[in-house]
Amino acid sequence: MNKKNVLTLDDAKIIATAAEAEATRNNWPVVIAIVDDGAHLIHLLRLDETQFGSVEVAIQKARAAIAFRRPTKIWEEQVGAGSIRYLGLPGTLPIEGGLPIAAEGQFIGAVGVSGVRSHQDAQIARAGLDALFKNA
């Protein structure tokens, strides 16, 4: 029988805490969304002064990252290079800031951040993942 790694609520809290610290350190108001391997929301954090439109964008970035098992930056680069066919894929969001979470070769979830420039969103998401795997 195969064994499956899962992203727990405690894992999501580690990611969110570190991501929030990175955002706060830079005075960036953002939403941080963390989903499991089925793209179901586990944890959502909206910092003060973040526009409400970023809530759904953060969730969609996370969902796109786990659905296709790659950072959303991939689609942003492809669309920027003129490959607009990626805009037609269901569930894609061609904006950097969504990162899949993998453990021991298994995709277990994703984090999505929205609220500032897309590369800053990705920086915040990366800080969260770095903290998770530092504690692992």
Sequence and secondary structure as in RCSB ss.txt:
>XXXX:A:sequence
MNKKNVLTLDDAKIIATAAEAEATRNNWPVVIAIVDDGAHLIHLLRLDETQFGSVEVAIQKARAAIAFRRPTKIW
EEQVGAGSIRYLGLPGTLPIEGGLPIAAEGQFIGAVGVSGVRSHQDAQIARAGLDALFKNA
>XXXX:A:secstr
        HHHHHHHHHHHHHHHHHTT   EEEEEETT  EEEEEE TT  THHHHHHHHHHHHHHHHTS THHH
HHHHHTT GGGGGSTT   SS EEEEEETTEEEEEEEEESS HHHHHHHHHHHHHHHHHH 
